[in-house]
């Protein structure tokens, strides 16, 4: 990876071992918690202070040139996008500075990365492109990959390519939209499918990785990405086992490249083979890696597919915290104890547990059971917009950190083969469970109209 976030202790400073301070000991997870929490607290404070206040979210959707100018490129919209970018830049540069990084270089790079991230959102906002389910994550990745692989990304730009930091902050904000009440109301099928798919696909992917002589560190990150929710799960798994950043970058690039044909082909398969709409939606929710991609693909199928897909995807997203704990515990007990480590038990599991996941869980619990429903409705659109921008920054950064040649050269291309085969298994296994649970074979067809 060209730009590695943190050291072995997972801090934001890269190459400044001589600079030590209290703040430099705060981990990347810690800064993500502070920034994500501060942004949500500020939004909630405004909502509680002004109950009639309407949060304006950036607009990226457009149909033709006239629409682009009149909706997206208006002074008001550009000012809003720029204001959010300034807030992100200030907060993240403070973290960089207090961690003994180089805020000057970071700010210069961040400005360009942010512009590229917004550009990817605007491209994906086109109605024609959106109809095919190709979302901003693909364009963000491709922009970064072009710059990286054509050697057009200078060092000062790569200084801001901090994909994990960005996506961890976005994941904490994502917790505000993962409501436990929605999943409970969805009933048993969505939860059962999520558990059945995640467990079986995770172990199959790890088994396959070992058969192909891919090391376990690579295998755990790869298996988590395939089985749970793509890039987010890969980052959680890498944090739980303190995995190699280069391997994480490799897997995240694979996730996004493989997602492109899935976004186009799966809705076509549902229609071509007359798969029931609700079954198709559950299938999409269990195989596609982000809620946004599930939504985009399911909209091509129908409203029932959209609801079923989101239910299953939310159920899988909730498993992030559970998966983080079990991966950390399994890795510690199976790997470190076998090497006669002196640190054992829950202490090392806690040390390995990715702390930003606590922010995700706390936000989900807060918005599920504490924040009034009307307030949640008031702020949800704006918070989702903030989360989307953090993710867009992350995917541009992933592209800046990745090289196409690495997909073939790294361990002889075996991790890429393991990922692809595991994803194919995931596609067929999830379709089976979607039929069993949403097709009326084990339970009555869920009433989610």
C-alpha positions as CSV (number, residue, x, y, z in Angstrom):
1,X,0.0,0.0,0.0
2,X,1.4,3.3,-1.0
3,X,0.0,5.2,2.0
4,X,-0.3,3.3,5.2
5,X,-2.4,4.6,8.0
6,X,-0.8,4.4,11.3
7,X,1.9,2.2,12.7
8,X,1.6,-1.2,14.4
9,X,-0.2,0.7,17.2
10,X,-2.7,2.0,14.7
11,X,-2.1,5.8,15.0
12,X,-2.6,8.4,12.4
13,X,1.1,9.5,12.3
14,X,3.0,7.7,9.6
15,X,6.7,8.3,9.7
16,X,7.4,10.4,12.7
17,X,8.6,8.0,15.4
18,X,10.5,10.8,17.2
19,X,7.5,12.9,17.8
20,X,5.7,11.7,20.9
21,X,2.8,13.3,22.7
22,X,-0.3,12.4,24.6
23,X,-2.4,12.9,21.4
24,X,-0.1,10.8,19.3
25,X,-1.0,7.8,21.5
26,X,-4.7,8.1,20.4
27,X,-5.4,5.5,17.9
28,X,-7.0,5.8,14.5
29,X,-10.1,4.3,16.0
30,X,-10.1,6.9,18.8
31,X,-10.0,9.8,16.4
32,X,-12.8,8.2,14.3
33,X,-14.9,7.9,17.4
34,X,-14.3,11.5,18.4
35,X,-15.0,12.9,14.9
36,X,-18.0,10.7,14.2
37,X,-19.4,11.3,17.6
38,X,-18.9,15.1,17.5
39,X,-20.6,15.4,14.1
40,X,-23.6,13.4,15.3
41,X,-23.8,15.4,18.6
42,X,-23.7,18.7,16.7
43,X,-26.5,17.6,14.4
44,X,-28.6,16.4,17.3
45,X,-28.0,19.6,19.2
46,X,-29.3,21.6,16.4
47,X,-32.3,19.3,16.0
48,X,-33.2,19.5,19.7
49,X,-32.7,23.2,19.8
50,X,-34.7,23.9,16.7
51,X,-37.3,21.2,16.2
52,X,-38.6,22.8,13.0
53,X,-35.2,23.1,11.5
54,X,-34.9,21.4,8.1
55,X,-31.5,20.0,7.4
56,X,-30.5,20.5,3.7
57,X,-28.6,17.6,2.3
58,X,-26.3,17.9,-0.8
59,X,-27.9,17.2,-4.1
60,X,-26.1,14.9,-6.6
61,X,-29.0,13.6,-8.7
62,X,-29.5,14.9,-12.2
63,X,-30.9,13.9,-15.6
64,X,-29.6,16.2,-18.3
65,X,-27.3,19.1,-18.6
66,X,-30.0,21.6,-17.6
67,X,-30.8,19.6,-14.6
68,X,-27.1,19.4,-13.6
69,X,-26.8,23.1,-13.7
70,X,-30.1,23.9,-12.0
71,X,-29.9,21.4,-9.2
72,X,-26.4,20.2,-8.6
73,X,-24.2,23.1,-9.6
74,X,-26.2,25.8,-8.0
75,X,-24.4,28.2,-5.7
76,X,-26.4,27.0,-2.7
77,X,-25.5,23.3,-3.3
78,X,-21.9,24.0,-4.0
79,X,-21.7,26.1,-0.8
80,X,-23.2,23.3,1.2
81,X,-20.9,20.7,-0.2
82,X,-17.9,23.0,0.4
83,X,-19.0,23.8,4.0
84,X,-19.2,20.1,4.8
85,X,-15.8,19.5,3.2
86,X,-14.3,22.4,5.3
87,X,-15.7,20.8,8.5
88,X,-14.3,17.4,7.5
89,X,-10.9,18.9,6.6
90,X,-10.6,20.9,9.9
91,X,-11.6,18.0,12.1
92,X,-9.4,15.4,10.4
93,X,-6.4,17.8,10.1
94,X,-6.6,18.5,13.8
95,X,-6.4,14.7,14.4
96,X,-3.4,14.5,12.0
97,X,-1.7,17.5,13.7
98,X,-2.2,16.2,17.2
99,X,-0.9,12.8,16.1
100,X,2.4,14.4,15.0
101,X,1.5,14.2,11.3
102,X,1.9,16.8,8.6
103,X,-1.3,18.8,8.5
104,X,-0.1,21.1,5.7
105,X,0.5,18.2,3.2
106,X,-2.6,16.5,4.4
107,X,-4.8,19.5,3.8
108,X,-3.5,20.0,0.3
109,X,-4.1,16.3,-0.5
110,X,-7.5,16.2,1.3
111,X,-8.8,19.1,-0.8
112,X,-8.1,17.1,-4.0
113,X,-9.4,13.8,-2.6
114,X,-12.6,15.6,-1.5
115,X,-13.2,17.1,-4.9
116,X,-12.6,13.7,-6.6
117,X,-15.1,12.1,-4.1
118,X,-17.7,14.7,-4.8
119,X,-17.1,14.2,-8.5
120,X,-17.7,10.5,-8.2
121,X,-21.0,11.2,-6.4
122,X,-22.1,13.6,-9.2
123,X,-21.3,11.0,-11.9
124,X,-23.2,8.3,-10.0
125,X,-26.1,10.8,-9.6
126,X,-26.9,10.8,-13.3
127,X,-30.3,9.1,-13.8
128,X,-29.1,6.9,-16.6
129,X,-26.1,5.6,-14.7
130,X,-28.2,5.2,-11.5
131,X,-30.7,3.1,-13.4
132,X,-28.0,0.5,-14.0
133,X,-27.1,0.4,-10.3
134,X,-23.5,1.6,-10.7
135,X,-22.9,3.7,-7.6
136,X,-20.3,6.2,-6.5
137,X,-18.1,3.6,-4.8
138,X,-17.2,2.3,-8.3
139,X,-16.4,5.7,-9.7
140,X,-14.4,6.7,-6.6
141,X,-12.4,3.6,-6.8
142,X,-11.8,3.9,-10.6
143,X,-10.6,7.6,-10.3
144,X,-8.1,6.6,-7.6
145,X,-6.9,3.5,-9.5
146,X,-6.3,5.6,-12.7
147,X,-4.3,8.1,-10.8
148,X,-2.3,5.4,-8.9
149,X,-1.7,3.1,-11.8
150,X,-0.7,5.8,-14.2
151,X,1.7,7.3,-11.5
152,X,-0.3,10.5,-11.5
153,X,-0.7,10.7,-7.7
154,X,2.2,12.7,-6.1
155,X,3.3,12.0,-2.5
156,X,1.4,15.0,-1.1
157,X,-1.9,13.6,-2.5
158,X,-1.3,10.1,-1.1
159,X,-0.7,11.8,2.3
160,X,-4.5,12.3,2.4
161,X,-5.3,8.8,1.1
162,X,-6.4,7.5,4.5
163,X,-9.1,5.0,3.5
164,X,-9.5,3.2,6.8
165,X,-9.7,6.4,8.9
166,X,-12.4,7.8,6.5
167,X,-14.5,4.6,6.4
168,X,-14.3,4.1,10.2
169,X,-15.7,7.6,10.7
170,X,-18.4,6.9,8.2
171,X,-19.2,3.6,9.8
172,X,-19.8,5.2,13.2
173,X,-22.3,7.6,11.5
174,X,-23.8,4.6,9.7
175,X,-24.8,3.3,13.1
176,X,-27.5,6.0,13.3
177,X,-29.4,4.4,10.4
178,X,-29.1,0.8,11.6
179,X,-32.2,0.6,13.8
180,X,-32.8,-2.6,15.9
181,X,-36.5,-1.9,15.8
182,X,-36.5,-2.2,12.0
183,X,-34.9,-5.6,12.1
184,X,-37.2,-6.8,14.8
185,X,-40.2,-5.7,12.8
186,X,-38.8,-7.4,9.8
187,X,-39.3,-10.8,11.5
188,X,-37.3,-13.9,11.7
189,X,-36.5,-14.6,8.0
190,X,-34.1,-11.7,7.6
191,X,-32.2,-12.5,10.8
192,X,-32.0,-16.2,10.0
193,X,-30.7,-15.6,6.5
194,X,-28.1,-13.2,7.7
195,X,-26.8,-15.6,10.3
196,X,-26.9,-18.7,8.0
197,X,-25.1,-16.9,5.2
198,X,-22.5,-15.1,7.3
199,X,-21.4,-18.2,9.3
200,X,-21.3,-20.7,6.4
201,X,-19.7,-18.4,3.8
202,X,-17.1,-17.1,6.3
203,X,-15.9,-20.6,7.1
204,X,-16.1,-21.7,3.5
205,X,-14.0,-18.7,2.4
206,X,-11.4,-19.4,5.1
207,X,-11.3,-23.1,4.2
208,X,-10.8,-22.3,0.5
209,X,-8.1,-19.8,1.3
210,X,-6.2,-22.5,3.2
211,X,-6.7,-25.0,0.3
212,X,-5.2,-22.4,-2.0
213,X,-2.3,-21.8,0.4
214,X,-3.4,-18.3,1.2
215,X,-2.2,-17.3,4.7
216,X,-4.7,-17.1,7.5
217,X,-4.3,-13.3,7.9
218,X,-5.3,-12.8,4.3
219,X,-8.0,-15.5,4.6
220,X,-9.7,-13.9,7.6
221,X,-9.9,-10.4,6.0
222,X,-11.1,-12.0,2.7
223,X,-13.7,-14.2,4.4
224,X,-15.1,-11.3,6.4
225,X,-15.4,-9.2,3.3
226,X,-17.3,-11.9,1.3
227,X,-19.6,-13.0,4.0
228,X,-20.7,-9.9,6.0
229,X,-20.6,-6.5,4.2
230,X,-17.6,-6.0,2.0
231,X,-15.1,-3.2,2.7
232,X,-16.6,-2.4,6.1
233,X,-16.3,-6.0,7.3
234,X,-12.8,-6.3,5.9
235,X,-11.7,-3.2,7.9
236,X,-13.3,-4.6,11.0
237,X,-11.6,-8.0,10.6
238,X,-8.2,-6.4,9.8
239,X,-8.5,-4.3,13.0
240,X,-9.5,-7.4,15.1
241,X,-6.4,-9.3,14.0
242,X,-4.1,-6.3,13.5
243,X,-3.8,-7.3,9.9
244,X,-1.3,-6.2,7.2
245,X,-2.5,-2.9,5.6
246,X,-1.4,-4.0,2.2
247,X,-3.6,-7.1,2.4
248,X,-6.5,-5.0,3.5
249,X,-6.0,-2.7,0.5
250,X,-5.8,-5.7,-1.8
251,X,-9.1,-7.2,-0.5
252,X,-11.0,-3.9,-0.6
253,X,-10.0,-3.4,-4.2
254,X,-11.2,-6.9,-5.0
255,X,-14.5,-6.3,-3.3
256,X,-15.3,-3.2,-5.4
257,X,-14.0,-4.7,-8.7
258,X,-16.1,-7.9,-8.3
259,X,-19.2,-5.8,-7.2
260,X,-19.4,-4.1,-10.6
261,X,-20.7,-7.1,-12.7
262,X,-22.8,-8.3,-9.7
263,X,-24.7,-5.0,-9.7
264,X,-25.6,-5.4,-13.3
265,X,-26.1,-9.2,-13.7
266,X,-28.0,-10.1,-10.6
267,X,-31.1,-7.9,-11.3
268,X,-31.0,-9.2,-14.9
269,X,-31.0,-12.8,-13.6
270,X,-33.9,-12.1,-11.3
271,X,-36.0,-10.9,-14.2
272,X,-34.8,-13.4,-16.7
273,X,-35.6,-16.4,-14.6
274,X,-38.7,-15.0,-13.0
275,X,-37.4,-15.2,-9.5
276,X,-40.1,-13.9,-7.1
277,X,-39.5,-10.2,-6.3
278,X,-39.2,-10.6,-2.6
279,X,-36.8,-13.6,-3.0
280,X,-34.7,-11.6,-5.4
281,X,-34.5,-8.7,-3.0
282,X,-33.4,-11.0,-0.2
283,X,-30.8,-12.4,-2.5
284,X,-29.4,-9.0,-3.4
285,X,-29.4,-8.0,0.3
286,X,-27.3,-11.0,1.2
287,X,-24.7,-10.8,-1.6
288,X,-24.1,-7.1,-2.5
289,X,-21.8,-5.4,-0.1
290,X,-23.4,-2.0,0.8
291,X,-26.9,-0.8,1.5
292,X,-26.5,1.7,-1.3
293,X,-25.7,-1.0,-3.9
294,X,-28.5,-3.2,-2.6
295,X,-30.9,-0.2,-2.9
296,X,-29.7,0.6,-6.4
297,X,-29.9,-3.0,-7.7
298,X,-33.2,-3.8,-6.0
299,X,-34.8,-0.7,-7.5
300,X,-34.3,-2.3,-10.9
301,X,-36.4,-5.3,-9.7
302,X,-39.3,-3.6,-7.8
303,X,-40.5,-2.2,-4.4
304,X,-40.8,-5.5,-2.7
305,X,-37.3,-6.4,-3.7
306,X,-36.1,-3.1,-2.3
307,X,-37.7,-3.6,1.1
308,X,-36.5,-7.3,1.4
309,X,-33.0,-6.3,0.3
310,X,-32.6,-3.6,2.8
311,X,-34.0,-5.8,5.6
312,X,-31.4,-8.5,5.0
313,X,-28.6,-6.0,4.5
314,X,-29.4,-4.3,7.8
315,X,-29.5,-7.6,9.5
316,X,-26.0,-8.4,8.2
317,X,-24.7,-5.0,9.2
318,X,-25.8,-5.5,12.8
319,X,-23.5,-8.5,12.8
320,X,-20.4,-6.3,12.4
321,X,-20.0,-5.9,16.2
322,X,-20.6,-9.6,16.9
323,X,-18.2,-10.6,14.2
324,X,-15.5,-8.3,15.5
325,X,-15.6,-9.8,18.9
326,X,-15.5,-13.4,17.7
327,X,-12.8,-12.8,15.1
328,X,-10.7,-11.1,17.8
329,X,-11.3,-13.9,20.3
330,X,-10.7,-16.7,17.7
331,X,-7.5,-15.2,16.3
332,X,-6.1,-14.7,19.9
333,X,-6.9,-18.2,21.1
334,X,-6.0,-20.1,18.0
335,X,-3.0,-18.1,16.8
336,X,-1.4,-16.2,19.6
337,X,-1.9,-18.8,22.4
338,X,-0.4,-21.4,20.1
339,X,2.7,-19.2,20.0
340,X,3.0,-19.3,23.8
341,X,2.1,-15.6,24.2
342,X,2.2,-14.4,27.8
343,X,-0.9,-12.3,27.3
344,X,-4.0,-14.4,27.3
345,X,-7.7,-14.3,27.9
346,X,-10.1,-11.4,27.6
347,X,-7.4,-8.7,28.0
348,X,-5.8,-9.4,24.6
349,X,-9.2,-9.9,23.0
350,X,-10.2,-6.4,24.2
351,X,-6.9,-5.0,22.9
352,X,-7.5,-6.5,19.5
353,X,-11.2,-5.5,19.4
354,X,-11.6,-2.6,16.9
355,X,-12.8,0.2,19.1
356,X,-14.6,2.1,16.3
357,X,-17.2,-0.7,16.3
358,X,-18.2,0.4,19.7
359,X,-19.1,3.8,18.2
360,X,-21.2,2.0,15.5
361,X,-23.1,0.0,18.2
362,X,-23.5,3.0,20.5
363,X,-25.0,5.1,17.6
364,X,-27.3,2.3,16.7
365,X,-28.6,1.8,20.2
366,X,-28.9,5.5,20.7
367,X,-31.0,6.1,17.6
368,X,-33.0,2.9,18.2
369,X,-34.0,3.4,21.8
370,X,-33.2,6.9,23.0
371,X,-33.6,9.5,20.3
372,X,-37.2,10.3,19.6
373,X,-38.5,8.9,16.2
374,X,-39.4,12.4,15.0
375,X,-35.9,13.6,15.7
376,X,-34.4,10.6,14.0
377,X,-36.5,11.3,10.9
378,X,-35.4,15.0,11.0
379,X,-31.7,14.2,11.0
380,X,-31.4,10.9,9.1
381,X,-31.1,12.4,5.7
382,X,-28.4,14.8,6.6
383,X,-26.4,12.2,8.6
384,X,-26.7,9.7,5.7
385,X,-25.3,12.5,3.5
386,X,-22.3,13.0,5.9
387,X,-21.7,9.2,6.0
388,X,-21.8,9.0,2.2
389,X,-19.2,11.7,1.8
390,X,-16.8,9.9,4.3
391,X,-17.3,6.7,2.3
392,X,-16.7,8.5,-1.0
393,X,-13.4,9.8,0.4
394,X,-12.5,6.3,1.5
395,X,-13.1,4.7,-1.9
396,X,-11.0,7.3,-3.8
397,X,-8.3,6.7,-1.2
398,X,-8.5,2.9,-1.7
399,X,-7.9,3.5,-5.4
400,X,-4.9,5.7,-4.7
401,X,-3.4,3.0,-2.5
402,X,-3.9,0.1,-5.0
403,X,-2.1,-1.3,-8.0
404,X,-3.6,-3.6,-10.6
405,X,-0.4,-5.5,-10.8
406,X,-0.7,-6.4,-7.1
407,X,-3.8,-8.5,-7.8
408,X,-1.7,-10.9,-9.9
409,X,1.6,-10.7,-8.2
410,X,0.5,-11.0,-4.6
411,X,0.9,-14.7,-3.6
412,X,0.6,-15.6,-7.2
413,X,-2.9,-14.3,-7.5
414,X,-4.3,-17.0,-5.2
415,X,-6.1,-14.5,-2.9
416,X,-8.0,-13.1,-5.9
417,X,-8.9,-16.6,-6.9
418,X,-10.1,-17.5,-3.4
419,X,-12.1,-14.3,-3.2
420,X,-13.8,-14.9,-6.6
421,X,-14.7,-18.5,-5.9
422,X,-15.9,-17.7,-2.4
423,X,-18.1,-14.9,-3.8
424,X,-19.6,-17.4,-6.4
425,X,-20.4,-19.8,-3.5
426,X,-21.9,-16.9,-1.6
427,X,-24.2,-16.0,-4.5
428,X,-25.6,-19.6,-4.8
429,X,-25.8,-20.2,-1.1
430,X,-27.6,-17.0,-0.4
431,X,-30.1,-17.6,-3.3
432,X,-30.9,-21.0,-1.7
433,X,-31.6,-19.4,1.7
434,X,-33.6,-16.5,0.1
435,X,-35.9,-19.1,-1.5
436,X,-36.2,-21.1,1.7
437,X,-36.9,-18.1,4.0
438,X,-38.6,-15.6,1.7
439,X,-40.2,-18.0,-0.8
440,X,-42.6,-19.6,1.6
441,X,-40.8,-22.9,1.9
442,X,-39.8,-22.8,5.6
443,X,-41.9,-19.8,6.7
444,X,-44.9,-18.0,5.3
445,X,-43.9,-15.3,2.8
446,X,-43.0,-12.2,5.0
447,X,-45.6,-9.5,4.8
448,X,-43.4,-6.5,4.0
449,X,-45.6,-4.6,1.6
